[in-house]
Amino acid sequence: MATVTQRPRVLIYSHDSFGLGHLRRCRAIAHAMVGAVDNLTVLILSGSPIIGSFDFRARVDFVRVPGVIKLRNGEYTSLNLLLDTDQTMAMRASIIQHTADIFDPDIFLIDKEPLGLRGEVRETIEMLKARGTRIILGLRDVMDDPVLLKPEWRRKKVVPALRDLYDEIWVYGLPQVHDPLAEIDMPQSVRRKMVYTGYLERTVPPMPPAAPLPDGMSKPFVLVTTGGGGDGEALVDWVLKAYESPMAPEIPALIVFGPFMQPEAKADFQERVERLKNVSAITFDAHMEALMSAASGIVAMGGYNTFCEILSFDKPALIVPRQVPRREQLIRASRAQELGLVAMLTEEKAAVPDAMATAIRHLMQQRRPSQVVVPGLLDGLENVNRLVQMHLAEGREAPGTPHAVRQGRLTVAAGDKRSTAR
């Protein structure tokens, strides 16, 4: 027997402490949810040190857990606290479980990491599942190269968790673009839980602040964005070298360093920017949608959120994908270039100033993503809302009830992979 909550609640878990991708994706989803369901409350669990820099809609709030940062050797350490990693992780797990216990959500949406950072949400998932909470995993369109993803998920025991703990797996993309679990050995029971939503459309807020263009800068301009900036130094260097070369593009460039770029690197780049008459730079803006909308073209590394913004604001884009430690950006950019949605430059070519300068100049003649017809491409938030409303209407499952095959799927994608895209 299912029970329907009169004031439904959704809890979203975002593990990352470094970077903006997971946080911005979860925020966009939360805002869409409360916009579609009048009495819904959404709470985001996050380790981001800058989550307080963003504004949130009414009925969306966040709880920040202590931050951790991933070292080059793959290990984690506390971001700000003088605690060892085990103590920090124990504190995070305790805060997560205590928050979930009191908040008592109808839906628990976990972003990307099925068991959380170092397994920190397993006990919370088990606790909520016993109450009938729907347990949902949200995956971006590309996770990583299967050669790298297979051993990682085997080590983390992900497949048994997907089989035993999860009710659905939402893929924020389309199967005709990419299958994030390609070549991963999955039981059919897990494959049947996969629902492709389409990409998550972004919009400029109804009353955004004026796009903060630096003094003396006007449209048209190219926006150069590195996302969080923690791994964006190479892209900024290559763009500056292109503008410092004899082949420098005529169109002005606005570089957004990102809040996590190393101060020393940012200071060096700022000195170079000040010597160029048609290049400006800012550190960070919480309303990137407004800047993206104002730009004439985009140069970026091609993370998931930036790709969604390029599609949403219909901007010609040049992607220079990062290739390590994950190949996610390279896989996404390569496939998007094949479809004609963006242009791509490899790191090797981008490092050549003339090649980068030429690619930036060509941006203005490049076709826009809207000129490529991909059905359901930007239906992600609409379909997430449809899934949320369906689960809330069905109510919580009685403990121990097998997850039934749900009705109302709109289209069947390749194989057993379902899609809600029209």
C-alpha positions as CSV (number, residue, x, y, z in Angstrom):
1,M,0.0,0.0,0.0
2,A,1.5,3.3,-1.1
3,T,1.1,6.5,0.9
4,V,1.1,10.0,-0.7
5,T,2.7,12.9,1.2
6,Q,0.7,16.1,1.2
7,R,3.9,18.2,1.4
8,P,6.4,16.2,-0.6
9,R,10.1,16.5,-0.2
10,V,13.1,15.7,-2.4
11,L,16.6,15.4,-1.1
12,I,19.5,15.8,-3.6
13,Y,23.0,14.6,-2.8
14,S,26.0,16.2,-4.7
15,H,29.3,14.9,-3.5
16,D,31.8,17.3,-5.1
17,S,33.8,19.8,-3.1
18,F,35.9,21.0,-6.0
19,G,34.5,22.3,-9.2
20,L,31.0,23.6,-10.1
21,G,29.6,20.9,-12.4
22,H,27.6,18.7,-9.9
23,L,26.4,21.6,-7.9
24,R,25.1,23.6,-10.8
25,R,23.4,20.6,-12.3
26,C,21.7,19.8,-9.0
27,R,20.6,23.4,-8.5
28,A,19.1,23.5,-12.0
29,I,17.1,20.3,-11.3
30,A,16.0,21.6,-7.9
31,H,14.7,24.9,-9.3
32,A,12.8,23.1,-12.1
33,M,11.2,20.7,-9.6
34,V,9.8,23.5,-7.3
35,G,8.7,25.4,-10.4
36,A,6.6,22.4,-11.5
37,V,5.2,21.2,-8.1
38,D,3.6,24.0,-5.9
39,N,4.0,22.4,-2.5
40,L,7.4,20.6,-3.1
41,T,10.5,21.4,-0.9
42,V,14.0,20.4,-2.1
43,L,17.1,20.2,0.0
44,I,20.6,19.9,-1.5
45,L,23.4,18.2,0.4
46,S,26.7,19.5,-0.9
47,G,30.4,19.8,-0.1
48,S,30.9,22.8,-2.3
49,P,32.8,25.7,-0.5
50,I,31.0,28.3,-2.7
51,I,27.5,27.0,-2.6
52,G,26.5,30.1,-0.6
53,S,27.5,32.3,-3.6
54,F,24.5,31.1,-5.5
55,D,20.9,32.2,-5.1
56,F,18.2,29.7,-4.7
57,R,14.5,29.8,-5.4
58,A,11.9,29.6,-2.6
59,R,11.5,26.1,-1.3
60,V,15.1,25.2,-2.2
61,D,17.8,25.2,0.4
62,F,21.1,23.5,1.1
63,V,23.1,21.8,3.8
64,R,26.9,22.0,3.4
65,V,29.0,19.1,4.6
66,P,32.7,19.6,5.3
67,G,34.6,19.8,2.0
68,V,37.2,17.4,0.8
69,I,39.5,17.6,-2.2
70,K,40.9,14.9,-4.4
71,L,44.7,14.8,-4.6
72,R,46.7,13.8,-7.7
73,N,47.2,10.3,-6.4
74,G,43.5,9.8,-6.2
75,E,43.2,10.1,-2.4
76,Y,41.0,12.6,-0.6
77,T,42.0,15.1,2.1
78,S,40.0,17.6,4.1
79,L,39.6,20.9,2.3
80,N,39.6,23.4,5.2
81,L,39.6,21.4,8.5
82,L,42.7,20.2,10.4
83,L,41.2,16.7,10.5
84,D,42.4,13.5,8.9
85,T,40.4,12.1,6.0
86,D,38.7,9.3,8.0
87,Q,37.4,11.9,10.6
88,T,36.2,14.2,7.8
89,M,34.4,11.4,6.0
90,A,32.8,10.2,9.2
91,M,31.5,13.7,9.9
92,R,30.1,14.0,6.4
93,A,28.4,10.6,6.6
94,S,26.9,11.5,10.0
95,I,25.5,14.9,8.8
96,I,24.1,13.3,5.7
97,Q,22.3,10.6,7.5
98,H,21.0,12.9,10.3
99,T,19.7,15.4,7.8
100,A,18.0,12.7,5.7
101,D,16.5,11.2,8.9
102,I,14.8,14.5,9.9
103,F,14.0,15.7,6.4
104,D,12.4,12.4,5.6
105,P,12.3,12.8,1.8
106,D,9.8,11.1,-0.6
107,I,12.6,11.0,-3.3
108,F,16.3,10.8,-2.7
109,L,18.2,11.8,-5.9
110,I,21.9,11.0,-5.8
111,D,24.1,12.7,-8.4
112,K,26.7,10.6,-10.2
113,E,28.2,8.6,-7.3
114,P,25.9,5.7,-6.6
115,L,27.2,5.2,-3.0
116,G,28.5,8.6,-2.5
117,L,32.1,9.7,-1.8
118,R,33.9,6.6,-0.4
119,G,30.5,5.0,0.3
120,E,29.3,7.8,2.6
121,V,25.6,7.6,1.6
122,R,25.1,3.8,1.6
123,E,23.6,3.8,5.1
124,T,21.4,6.8,4.3
125,I,20.1,5.0,1.2
126,E,19.4,1.9,3.1
127,M,17.6,3.8,5.9
128,L,15.4,5.7,3.4
129,K,14.7,2.7,1.3
130,A,13.3,0.9,4.3
131,R,10.8,3.8,4.7
132,G,9.7,3.5,1.1
133,T,11.6,6.5,-0.2
134,R,12.3,6.4,-4.0
135,I,16.0,6.1,-4.5
136,I,17.1,7.6,-7.8
137,L,20.6,7.9,-9.4
138,G,21.2,10.8,-11.8
139,L,23.9,10.3,-14.4
140,R,25.3,12.8,-16.9
141,D,25.5,11.7,-20.5
142,V,29.1,10.6,-20.3
143,M,30.8,9.1,-17.3
144,D,34.2,8.1,-18.6
145,D,36.0,5.8,-20.9
146,P,34.7,2.3,-20.2
147,V,38.3,1.1,-19.8
148,L,38.6,3.4,-16.8
149,L,35.1,3.2,-15.5
150,K,34.9,-0.6,-15.4
151,P,37.6,-1.1,-12.7
152,E,36.5,1.9,-10.8
153,W,32.9,0.6,-10.5
154,R,34.1,-2.9,-9.8
155,R,36.2,-1.6,-6.9
156,K,33.3,0.5,-5.5
157,K,30.8,-2.4,-5.9
158,V,28.5,-0.2,-7.9
159,V,26.6,-2.8,-9.9
160,P,25.2,-4.6,-6.9
161,A,24.1,-1.3,-5.5
162,L,22.3,-0.4,-8.7
163,R,20.6,-3.8,-8.7
164,D,19.6,-3.9,-5.1
165,L,19.1,-0.3,-3.9
166,Y,18.0,1.9,-6.8
167,D,14.5,2.3,-8.2
168,E,15.5,4.3,-11.3
169,I,18.6,5.7,-13.1
170,W,18.0,9.0,-14.8
171,V,20.4,9.7,-17.6
172,Y,20.6,13.4,-18.4
173,G,21.2,12.9,-22.1
174,L,20.0,10.9,-25.1
175,P,21.0,7.4,-26.2
176,Q,21.6,8.5,-29.7
177,V,24.3,10.9,-28.4
178,H,25.9,8.5,-25.9
179,D,25.2,5.7,-23.5
180,P,27.1,6.4,-20.2
181,L,27.2,2.8,-19.3
182,A,28.4,1.5,-22.7
183,E,30.5,-1.7,-22.5
184,I,29.7,-1.9,-18.7
185,D,28.5,-5.5,-17.8
186,M,25.1,-4.8,-16.4
187,P,22.2,-7.2,-15.6
188,Q,19.1,-6.5,-17.6
189,S,17.3,-5.6,-14.3
190,V,19.6,-2.6,-14.1
191,R,19.3,-1.7,-17.7
192,R,15.5,-1.6,-17.4
193,K,15.9,1.1,-14.7
194,M,17.6,3.5,-17.1
195,V,15.5,6.4,-18.3
196,Y,17.0,8.9,-20.7
197,T,15.6,12.4,-20.1
198,G,17.4,14.6,-22.6
199,Y,19.8,17.4,-21.7
200,L,18.9,19.9,-19.0
201,E,17.9,23.2,-20.6
202,R,19.1,26.4,-19.0
203,T,17.5,29.8,-19.0
204,V,18.4,33.3,-17.9
205,P,16.6,34.1,-14.6
206,P,13.5,36.3,-15.0
207,M,15.3,39.3,-13.5
208,P,19.0,38.7,-13.9
209,P,21.6,41.2,-13.0
210,A,23.1,43.1,-15.9
211,A,25.8,41.0,-17.5
212,P,29.0,42.2,-15.8
213,L,31.1,43.1,-18.8
214,P,34.3,44.9,-17.9
215,D,34.7,48.6,-18.6
216,G,35.3,49.3,-22.2
217,M,34.1,45.9,-23.4
218,S,31.1,45.7,-25.7
219,K,29.3,43.1,-27.9
220,P,30.1,41.1,-29.9
221,F,32.5,39.1,-27.8
222,V,33.7,35.5,-27.3
223,L,33.2,34.0,-23.8
224,V,36.0,31.8,-22.6
225,T,35.0,29.7,-19.7
226,T,36.9,27.1,-17.7
227,G,34.0,26.1,-15.4
228,G,35.4,26.0,-11.8
229,G,38.8,26.8,-13.2
230,G,40.7,24.2,-11.1
231,D,41.9,22.5,-14.3
232,G,41.5,25.3,-16.7
233,E,44.9,26.9,-16.8
234,A,45.9,25.3,-20.1
235,L,42.9,26.6,-21.9
236,V,43.4,30.1,-20.7
237,D,47.1,30.0,-21.6
238,W,46.3,28.8,-25.2
239,V,43.6,31.5,-25.7
240,L,46.0,34.2,-24.5
241,K,48.8,32.9,-26.8
242,A,46.3,33.1,-29.7
243,Y,45.5,36.7,-28.9
244,E,49.2,37.5,-28.3
245,S,50.1,36.1,-31.8
246,P,50.3,38.0,-35.1
247,M,47.2,36.0,-36.1
248,A,45.2,37.4,-33.2
249,P,41.4,37.3,-33.7
250,E,39.7,40.6,-34.1
251,I,36.6,39.7,-31.9
252,P,37.2,40.6,-28.2
253,A,37.4,37.8,-25.7
254,L,36.1,37.7,-22.1
255,I,37.8,35.1,-20.0
256,V,36.2,33.8,-16.8
257,F,39.0,32.2,-14.8
258,G,36.7,30.3,-12.4
259,P,36.7,30.4,-8.6
260,F,39.1,27.5,-8.1
261,M,41.9,28.6,-10.3
262,Q,45.2,28.8,-8.4
263,P,45.9,32.5,-7.4
264,E,49.4,32.5,-8.8
265,A,48.2,31.3,-12.2
266,K,45.3,33.8,-12.2
267,A,47.7,36.7,-11.3
268,D,50.0,35.8,-14.2
269,F,47.1,35.5,-16.6
270,Q,45.7,38.9,-15.4
271,E,49.0,40.6,-16.2
272,R,49.0,39.2,-19.7
273,V,45.3,40.2,-20.2
274,E,46.1,43.8,-19.2
275,R,48.6,44.0,-22.1
276,L,46.0,43.0,-24.7
277,K,43.6,45.6,-25.9
278,N,40.7,43.3,-26.8
279,V,40.9,40.7,-24.0
280,S,39.3,41.2,-20.6
281,A,38.9,38.8,-17.6
282,I,36.9,38.2,-14.5
283,T,37.3,35.6,-11.8
284,F,33.7,34.3,-11.4
285,D,30.1,35.1,-11.8
286,A,27.3,33.2,-10.2
287,H,25.0,34.1,-13.1
288,M,26.9,32.5,-15.9
289,E,23.6,32.1,-17.8
290,A,23.4,35.8,-18.4
291,L,27.0,36.0,-19.7
292,M,26.5,33.0,-21.9
293,S,23.3,34.5,-23.4
294,A,25.1,37.8,-24.1
295,A,28.1,36.1,-25.8
296,S,28.4,35.7,-29.6
297,G,30.4,32.5,-29.3
298,I,31.9,30.2,-26.6
299,V,35.3,28.7,-26.1
300,A,35.2,26.0,-23.3
301,M,36.5,22.7,-22.1
302,G,33.2,21.0,-22.6
303,G,31.9,19.9,-19.2
304,Y,28.3,18.8,-18.9
305,N,26.8,22.1,-17.7
306,T,28.7,24.2,-20.2
307,F,27.5,21.9,-23.0
308,C,23.9,22.2,-21.8
309,E,24.3,26.0,-21.8
310,I,25.7,26.0,-25.3
311,L,22.7,24.1,-26.5
312,S,20.2,26.1,-24.5
313,F,21.5,29.5,-25.6
314,D,22.2,28.3,-29.1
315,K,25.8,29.5,-29.3
316,P,28.5,28.5,-31.8
317,A,31.1,26.8,-29.6
318,L,34.7,25.7,-29.8
319,I,35.4,22.9,-27.3
320,V,38.9,22.0,-26.2
321,P,38.2,18.9,-24.0
322,R,40.3,17.8,-21.1
323,Q,41.7,14.3,-21.6
324,V,42.9,13.4,-18.1
325,P,42.1,12.2,-15.5
326,R,38.8,11.4,-17.1
327,R,38.1,11.2,-20.8
328,E,34.5,12.4,-20.3
329,Q,34.9,15.8,-22.0
330,L,36.7,14.3,-25.0
331,I,34.0,11.7,-25.6
332,R,31.2,14.3,-25.3
333,A,33.0,16.8,-27.6
334,S,33.9,14.2,-30.2
335,R,30.3,13.0,-30.4
336,A,28.9,16.5,-30.5
337,Q,31.2,17.4,-33.3
338,E,30.1,14.4,-35.2
339,L,26.5,15.5,-34.9
340,G,27.5,19.1,-35.9
341,L,26.6,20.7,-32.6
342,V,30.0,22.1,-31.8
343,A,33.5,22.4,-33.2
344,M,36.4,20.6,-31.3
345,L,40.1,21.3,-31.1
346,T,42.4,18.7,-29.4
347,E,44.8,19.9,-26.8
348,E,47.7,19.3,-29.1
349,K,46.2,21.6,-31.8
350,A,45.0,24.2,-29.3
351,A,48.5,24.6,-28.0
352,V,49.5,26.0,-31.4
353,P,48.7,29.8,-31.3
354,D,47.8,30.1,-35.0
355,A,45.5,27.1,-34.9
356,M,43.7,28.4,-31.8
357,A,43.4,31.9,-33.3
358,T,42.0,30.5,-36.6
359,A,39.5,28.3,-34.7
360,I,38.3,31.4,-32.7
361,R,37.9,33.4,-35.9
362,H,35.9,30.6,-37.5
363,L,33.4,30.7,-34.6
364,M,31.5,33.5,-36.1
365,Q,30.8,31.5,-39.3
366,Q,30.0,28.3,-37.5
367,R,26.4,27.1,-37.5
368,R,24.4,27.1,-34.3
369,P,23.3,24.0,-32.5
370,S,19.6,24.7,-33.4
371,Q,20.4,24.0,-37.0
372,V,20.9,20.4,-36.1
373,V,17.7,18.5,-35.5
374,V,18.0,16.1,-32.6
375,P,14.5,15.2,-31.2
376,G,14.1,15.6,-27.5
377,L,17.6,17.2,-27.1
378,L,16.7,19.8,-24.4
379,D,13.7,18.0,-22.8
380,G,15.6,17.0,-19.7
381,L,14.1,19.3,-17.0
382,E,10.6,18.8,-18.4
383,N,11.0,15.0,-18.2
384,V,12.6,15.1,-14.8
385,N,9.6,17.0,-13.6
386,R,7.3,14.4,-15.2
387,L,9.1,11.6,-13.4
388,V,9.0,13.4,-10.1
389,Q,5.3,14.1,-10.4
390,M,4.7,10.4,-11.3
391,H,6.6,9.1,-8.3
392,L,4.9,11.6,-5.9
393,A,1.5,10.7,-7.2
394,E,2.2,7.0,-6.7
395,G,3.3,7.6,-3.1
396,R,5.9,5.8,-1.1
397,E,6.2,2.1,-1.5
398,A,5.6,-0.1,1.4
399,P,8.9,-1.5,2.8
400,G,9.9,-4.6,1.0
401,T,7.7,-4.0,-2.1
402,P,9.5,-4.9,-5.3
403,H,9.9,-2.0,-7.6
404,A,7.1,-2.4,-10.2
405,V,7.5,-1.6,-13.8
406,R,6.0,1.8,-14.1
407,Q,3.6,3.0,-16.7
408,G,3.7,6.2,-18.7
409,R,7.1,5.9,-20.5
410,L,6.8,7.8,-23.8
411,T,9.3,6.1,-26.1
412,V,11.5,3.0,-26.0
413,A,15.1,3.6,-26.9
414,A,17.6,1.1,-28.2
415,G,17.5,-2.2,-26.5
416,D,16.1,-2.1,-23.0
417,K,17.1,1.5,-22.4
418,R,14.0,3.6,-21.9
419,S,13.7,7.2,-22.9
420,T,11.2,9.9,-21.9
421,A,12.3,12.1,-24.8
422,R,9.7,12.9,-27.4
